[in-house]
Amino acid sequence: MSAHIPLITVLTMVLLLAATVTVGRCRALFKVHAPATSGHPTFERAFRAQANTNEQVLVFLPLLWLVHHFGNTEWAVYLGYAWLFGRTWYLVGYVRDARKRGLGFLIGMLATAGLLVLAAKGALA
């Protein structure tokens, strides 16, 4: 089960790379030249989805590893995969239509909240 934690970490990096590539493709497709961060609505959605995911990763990965470190590896794995699923849904949904990001956001946030509770419990034990 503990081999899943590094795999979740690698898949998270793949997700970040995919988000970055999506922004780059949108920049080229819609001719939004750097350093501009606004332009075509699809570019703006891709840019915000990437930025929001980068922000969430800063919370998610340390919590994932803390929960694993404190001996709740099984929960870390379940919540880690749930976060990846939710964040992927969020990214794809947001780029297509901002109104389609909600459920992915909720899944990711619930997974993060679960990890936070377990990490706090482990830290206080």
Accessible surface in RSA format (square Angstrom, percent):
REM  Atomic radii and reference values for relative SASA: ProtOr
REM  Chains: A
REM  Algorithm: Lee & Richards
REM  Probe-radius: 1.40
REM  Slices: 20
REM RES _ NUM      All-atoms   Total-Side   Main-Chain    Non-polar    All polar
REM                ABS   REL    ABS   REL    ABS   REL    ABS   REL    ABS   REL
RES MET A   1   110.81  57.4  64.60  42.8  46.21 110.0  66.48  56.5  44.32  58.7
RES SER A   2    62.11  52.5  56.18  75.0   5.92  13.6  20.86  44.4  41.25  57.8
RES ALA A   3    78.47  72.1  64.56  99.6  13.90  31.6  71.68 100.9   6.79  18.0
RES HIS A   4    68.06  37.2  67.23  46.7   0.83   2.1  39.71  40.9  28.35  33.0
RES ILE A   5     0.00   0.0   0.00   0.0   0.00   0.0   0.00   0.0   0.00   0.0
RES PRO A   6    62.71  45.7  60.95  55.6   1.76   6.4  62.47  51.6   0.24   1.5
RES LEU A   7    81.90  45.6  77.92  55.7   3.98  10.0  81.19  57.0   0.71   1.9
RES ILE A   8     0.00   0.0   0.00   0.0   0.00   0.0   0.00   0.0   0.00   0.0
RES THR A   9    31.04  22.1  31.04  31.5   0.00   0.0  31.04  41.7   0.00   0.0
RES VAL A  10    86.87  57.2  86.10  77.9   0.77   1.8  86.84  75.5   0.03   0.1
RES LEU A  11    68.16  38.0  65.31  46.7   2.85   7.2  65.31  45.9   2.85   7.7
RES THR A  12     0.04   0.0   0.04   0.0   0.00   0.0   0.04   0.1   0.00   0.0
RES MET A  13    82.64  42.8  78.01  51.6   4.63  11.0  47.16  40.1  35.48  47.0
RES VAL A  14    83.80  55.1  82.05  74.3   1.76   4.2  83.05  72.2   0.75   2.0
RES LEU A  15    17.32   9.6  14.71  10.5   2.60   6.5  17.18  12.1   0.14   0.4
RES LEU A  16    31.85  17.7  31.17  22.3   0.68   1.7  31.49  22.1   0.36   1.0
RES LEU A  17   115.18  64.1 111.76  80.0   3.42   8.6 114.75  80.6   0.43   1.2
RES ALA A  18    50.78  46.7  42.34  65.3   8.43  19.2  49.54  69.8   1.23   3.3
RES ALA A  19     6.24   5.7   0.42   0.6   5.82  13.2   5.51   7.8   0.73   1.9
RES THR A  20    66.78  47.5  64.15  65.0   2.63   6.3  51.43  69.1  15.35  23.2
RES VAL A  21    77.23  50.8  71.28  64.5   5.94  14.3  76.72  66.7   0.51   1.4
RES THR A  22    45.04  32.0  44.31  44.9   0.74   1.8  20.22  27.2  24.82  37.5
RES VAL A  23    11.05   7.3  11.05  10.0   0.00   0.0  11.05   9.6   0.00   0.0
RES GLY A  24    36.42  44.9   0.00   N/A  36.42  44.9  30.06  82.5   6.36  14.2
RES ARG A  25   173.69  72.9 166.93  85.1   6.76  16.1  47.41  64.8 126.28  76.5
RES CYS A  26    10.46   7.9  10.18  11.4   0.28   0.6   0.24   0.6  10.22  11.0
RES ARG A  27    50.81  21.3  48.65  24.8   2.16   5.2  26.59  36.3  24.22  14.7
RES ALA A  28    75.50  69.4  52.84  81.5  22.66  51.5  65.03  91.6  10.47  27.7
RES LEU A  29   126.98  70.7 105.51  75.5  21.47  54.0 112.41  78.9  14.56  39.2
RES PHE A  30    56.63  28.3  35.66  22.1  20.97  54.6  40.87  24.8  15.75  45.1
RES LYS A  31   151.52  73.9 134.38  82.5  17.14  40.8  94.61  85.2  56.91  60.6
RES VAL A  32     9.19   6.0   4.54   4.1   4.65  11.2   7.98   6.9   1.21   3.3
RES HIS A  33   136.63  74.7 127.04  88.3   9.59  24.5  91.32  94.1  45.31  52.7
RES ALA A  34    78.19  71.9  51.33  79.2  26.86  61.1  51.50  72.5  26.69  70.7
RES PRO A  35   127.90  93.2 112.16 102.2  15.74  57.2 116.76  96.4  11.14  69.2
RES ALA A  36    42.61  39.2  30.71  47.4  11.90  27.1  42.27  59.5   0.34   0.9
RES THR A  37    72.26  51.4  59.95  60.8  12.31  29.3  27.27  36.6  44.99  68.0
RES SER A  38    73.26  61.9  65.14  86.9   8.12  18.7  29.21  62.2  44.04  61.7
RES GLY A  39    44.69  55.1   0.00   N/A  44.69  55.1  29.17  80.0  15.53  34.8
RES HIS A  40    73.40  40.1  63.58  44.2   9.82  25.1  45.56  47.0  27.84  32.4
RES PRO A  41    78.37  57.1  76.28  69.5   2.09   7.6  78.17  64.5   0.20   1.2
RES THR A  42    29.07  20.7  29.07  29.5   0.00   0.0  15.96  21.4  13.11  19.8
RES PHE A  43     0.00   0.0   0.00   0.0   0.00   0.0   0.00   0.0   0.00   0.0
RES GLU A  44    64.13  36.8  63.10  47.7   1.02   2.4  17.11  33.1  47.01  38.4
RES ARG A  45    52.99  22.2  51.94  26.5   1.05   2.5  17.26  23.6  35.73  21.7
RES ALA A  46     2.45   2.3   0.27   0.4   2.18   5.0   0.56   0.8   1.90   5.0
RES PHE A  47    50.78  25.4  50.66  31.4   0.12   0.3  50.66  30.7   0.12   0.3
RES ARG A  48    99.00  41.6  99.00  50.5   0.00   0.0  42.00  57.4  57.00  34.5
RES ALA A  49     0.08   0.1   0.08   0.1   0.00   0.0   0.08   0.1   0.00   0.0
RES GLN A  50    27.79  15.5  27.79  20.3   0.00   0.0   0.82   1.8  26.96  20.4
RES ALA A  51    23.17  21.3  18.95  29.2   4.22   9.6  22.70  32.0   0.47   1.3
RES ASN A  52    30.54  21.1  30.29  29.3   0.25   0.6   8.55  20.6  21.99  21.3
RES THR A  53     0.00   0.0   0.00   0.0   0.00   0.0   0.00   0.0   0.00   0.0
RES ASN A  54    61.97  42.7  58.62  56.6   3.35   8.1  23.72  57.1  38.25  37.0
RES GLU A  55    94.11  54.0  88.53  67.0   5.58  13.3  39.71  76.8  54.40  44.4
RES GLN A  56    35.78  20.0  35.73  26.1   0.05   0.1   1.17   2.5  34.61  26.3
RES VAL A  57    11.35   7.5  10.88   9.9   0.47   1.1  10.88   9.5   0.47   1.3
RES LEU A  58   138.66  77.2 123.94  88.7  14.71  37.0 126.31  88.7  12.35  33.2
RES VAL A  59    71.20  46.9  66.23  60.0   4.97  12.0  70.88  61.6   0.32   0.9
RES PHE A  60     0.00   0.0   0.00   0.0   0.00   0.0   0.00   0.0   0.00   0.0
RES LEU A  61    28.14  15.7  27.96  20.0   0.18   0.5  28.14  19.8   0.00   0.0
RES PRO A  62    70.09  51.1  60.51  55.2   9.58  34.8  69.63  57.5   0.45   2.8
RES LEU A  63    16.04   8.9  16.04  11.5   0.00   0.0  16.04  11.3   0.00   0.0
RES LEU A  64     0.00   0.0   0.00   0.0   0.00   0.0   0.00   0.0   0.00   0.0
RES TRP A  65   100.68  40.4  98.98  47.9   1.70   4.0  94.85  50.6   5.83   9.5
RES LEU A  66    76.02  42.3  75.45  54.0   0.57   1.4  75.81  53.2   0.21   0.6
RES VAL A  67     0.00   0.0   0.00   0.0   0.00   0.0   0.00   0.0   0.00   0.0
RES HIS A  68    45.20  24.7  39.99  27.8   5.21  13.3  16.86  17.4  28.34  33.0
RES HIS A  69   137.10  74.9 110.15  76.6  26.95  68.9  67.38  69.4  69.72  81.1
RES PHE A  70    73.68  36.9  43.37  26.9  30.31  78.9  48.83  29.6  24.85  71.1
RES GLY A  71    62.19  76.7   0.00   N/A  62.19  76.7  32.32  88.7  29.87  66.9
RES ASN A  72    43.90  30.3  39.62  38.3   4.28  10.3   4.28  10.3  39.62  38.3
RES THR A  73    24.64  17.5  23.33  23.7   1.30   3.1  14.23  19.1  10.41  15.7
RES GLU A  74    92.62  53.2  88.86  67.2   3.76   8.9  21.76  42.1  70.86  57.9
RES TRP A  75   142.80  57.3 142.80  69.1   0.00   0.0 112.29  59.9  30.52  49.5
RES ALA A  76     0.00   0.0   0.00   0.0   0.00   0.0   0.00   0.0   0.00   0.0
RES VAL A  77     5.27   3.5   5.27   4.8   0.00   0.0   5.27   4.6   0.00   0.0
RES TYR A  78   115.34  53.9 107.39  61.1   7.96  20.7  83.79  63.0  31.55  38.9
RES LEU A  79    26.07  14.5  26.07  18.7   0.00   0.0  26.07  18.3   0.00   0.0
RES GLY A  80     0.00   0.0   0.00   N/A   0.00   0.0   0.00   0.0   0.00   0.0
RES TYR A  81    71.11  33.2  67.66  38.5   3.45   9.0  64.89  48.8   6.21   7.7
RES ALA A  82    35.26  32.4  27.53  42.5   7.73  17.6  34.47  48.5   0.79   2.1
RES TRP A  83     0.92   0.4   0.92   0.4   0.00   0.0   0.00   0.0   0.92   1.5
RES LEU A  84    16.17   9.0  15.91  11.4   0.27   0.7  16.08  11.3   0.10   0.3
RES PHE A  85   119.53  59.8 112.23  69.5   7.30  19.0 118.43  71.8   1.10   3.1
RES GLY A  86     0.00   0.0   0.00   N/A   0.00   0.0   0.00   0.0   0.00   0.0
RES ARG A  87     2.34   1.0   2.34   1.2   0.00   0.0   0.32   0.4   2.02   1.2
RES THR A  88    60.60  43.1  60.60  61.4   0.00   0.0  49.92  67.1  10.67  16.1
RES TRP A  89    96.30  38.6  87.87  42.5   8.43  19.8  83.05  44.3  13.25  21.5
RES TYR A  90     4.12   1.9   4.12   2.3   0.00   0.0   0.87   0.7   3.26   4.0
RES LEU A  91    14.04   7.8  13.88   9.9   0.16   0.4  14.04   9.9   0.00   0.0
RES VAL A  92    69.66  45.8  64.61  58.5   5.05  12.2  69.49  60.4   0.17   0.5
RES GLY A  93     6.59   8.1   0.00   N/A   6.59   8.1   6.28  17.2   0.31   0.7
RES TYR A  94    24.72  11.5  24.72  14.1   0.00   0.0   2.31   1.7  22.40  27.6
RES VAL A  95    30.44  20.0  29.48  26.7   0.96   2.3  29.48  25.6   0.96   2.6
RES ARG A  96   173.75  73.0 148.09  75.5  25.66  61.1  47.13  64.4 126.62  76.7
RES ASP A  97    31.88  22.3  29.18  29.0   2.71   6.4  12.37  29.1  19.51  19.5
RES ALA A  98    31.14  28.6  29.46  45.5   1.68   3.8  29.48  41.5   1.66   4.4
RES ARG A  99   206.28  86.6 174.82  89.1  31.47  74.9  85.57 116.9 120.71  73.2
RES LYS A 100   121.13  59.1 110.60  67.9  10.53  25.1  67.67  60.9  53.46  56.9
RES ARG A 101    87.26  36.6  87.26  44.5   0.00   0.0   4.45   6.1  82.81  50.2
RES GLY A 102    41.89  51.7   0.00   N/A  41.89  51.7  36.74 100.8   5.15  11.5
RES LEU A 103    91.61  51.0  81.74  58.5   9.88  24.8  84.32  59.2   7.29  19.6
RES GLY A 104     0.00   0.0   0.00   N/A   0.00   0.0   0.00   0.0   0.00   0.0
RES PHE A 105    90.06  45.1  90.06  55.8   0.00   0.0  90.06  54.6   0.00   0.0
RES LEU A 106    90.85  50.6  90.82  65.0   0.03   0.1  90.85  63.8   0.00   0.0
RES ILE A 107    40.71  23.2  38.19  28.4   2.52   6.1  39.48  28.4   1.23   3.3
RES GLY A 108     1.15   1.4   0.00   N/A   1.15   1.4   1.15   3.2   0.00   0.0
RES MET A 109    70.60  36.6  68.39  45.3   2.21   5.3  67.86  57.7   2.73   3.6
RES LEU A 110   111.71  62.2 104.70  74.9   7.01  17.6 105.13  73.8   6.57  17.7
RES ALA A 111     2.61   2.4   0.44   0.7   2.17   4.9   1.77   2.5   0.84   2.2
RES THR A 112     9.72   6.9   9.72   9.9   0.00   0.0   9.59  12.9   0.13   0.2
RES ALA A 113    48.27  44.4  44.53  68.7   3.74   8.5  47.91  67.5   0.36   1.0
RES GLY A 114    22.22  27.4   0.00   N/A  22.22  27.4  21.18  58.1   1.04   2.3
RES LEU A 115     0.00   0.0   0.00   0.0   0.00   0.0   0.00   0.0   0.00   0.0
RES LEU A 116   101.99  56.8 101.99  73.0   0.00   0.0 101.99  71.6   0.00   0.0
RES VAL A 117    99.67  65.6  95.02  86.0   4.65  11.2  98.41  85.5   1.27   3.4
RES LEU A 118    28.92  16.1  28.92  20.7   0.00   0.0  28.92  20.3   0.00   0.0
RES ALA A 119     4.87   4.5   3.92   6.0   0.95   2.2   4.20   5.9   0.67   1.8
RES ALA A 120    44.29  40.7  37.06  57.2   7.23  16.4  43.83  61.7   0.46   1.2
RES LYS A 121   138.59  67.6 129.68  79.6   8.91  21.2  83.16  74.9  55.43  59.0
RES GLY A 122    14.36  17.7   0.00   N/A  14.36  17.7   7.67  21.0   6.69  15.0
RES ALA A 123    69.04  63.5  39.13  60.4  29.91  68.0  42.12  59.3  26.91  71.3
RES LEU A 124   156.95  87.4 124.22  88.9  32.73  82.3 127.68  89.7  29.27  78.8
RES ALA A 125   120.61 110.9  48.29  74.5  72.32 164.5  86.28 121.5  34.33  90.9
END  Absolute sums over single chains surface
CHAIN  1 A     7113.3       6159.0        954.3       5092.7       2020.7
END  Absolute sums over all chains
TOTAL          7113.3       6159.0        954.3       5092.7       2020.7
